[in-house]
């Protein structure tokens, strides 16, 4: 069976790209299609495959501004020769035009946040005034396209129960849950040094500003791994106890995670592969008690961390204090055993079952058409 994998863009190395790498191992002869491609950011496994980028690729430095024309670019991919299409959706990917004879499975990291759940925040808080005037009409058109393009998918797979609910809400489609792969066997425990850790893309919805302000007030050492458009603003507000490490190698990341007291996750996660990496290192997690963190982080039996209820500085600071009270009760080996359920081996086995199963397009289309009848 000739297979194509459609990934939104290959410009950095985050959770979605790790999932793509595992899909490449599952389908070693698959071709990859993507809107934007920078080979320097891709892993050797991904580079081993034939990668086709869209006509927008020469403008990849400005990819965030090109969202309105991404549907057009996706629909230009020629997938006529493929019997299996897997789209990896967080940015737009599922909207490709697969042939009627192909089985199209969408592995969804999340419906596009900036069009659905987080649209009010992007419109009213995280965008400059000039962009807001353009954002409303373009977003309305893109939501219609995004909803309609869900009909092009035969079967949805969500990366968490949290995202499964988002898929149902945004697209009126059902999905099964397969947790994303984490290389748990590559992480290790060592005695903690005196610092907390954030590992994240520095973008508004990750709410790294909460961690920066809270730890500046607490005067506890915090190291931040990652880069992004929020970097300058965050560095400006940070106290002397906050250290920005930028992007680091995989080896440096494993060492930083192994040496921290706890990982801090101040924003709502779709699933949260980084918390699992911390647990695989025997390290607890201090996280906002919403979204995917509720599925990946245990707070009792074993004690894997502490949740805080509200996305504000006071709530996070209180959670850090609660963590310090129970820190001695953490059992690293129990956390590592918990994390094993999110291994790549398990992901590959479950995704293999999906791809080997008969297509479920009849049930999927029935669900979609029923929702369309309700809307109309």
ABEGO torsion letter per residue (X at the ends): XBBBBBBABBABBBAAAAAAAAAAAABAABBBBBABBBAAABBAAAAABBBBBBAAAAAAAAAAAAAAAAAAAAAABBAAABABBBBBBABBAAABBBBAABBBBBBBABBBAAABAAAAAAAAAABBAAAAAAAAAAAAAAAAAAAAAAAABABBBBABAAAAAAAAAAAGBBBBBBBBBBBAAABBBBBBBBBBBBBBBBBAAAGAAAAAAAAAAAGBBBBBBEBEAAAAAAAAABBAABBBAEBBBAAAAAAAAAABABBBBABBBAAGAAAAAAAAAGBBBBBBBBEAAAAABBABOBBAEBBBABBBAAAAAAAAAAAAAAAAABBAAAAAAAAAAABAAAAAAAAAAAAABBBAAAAAAAAAAAAAAAAX
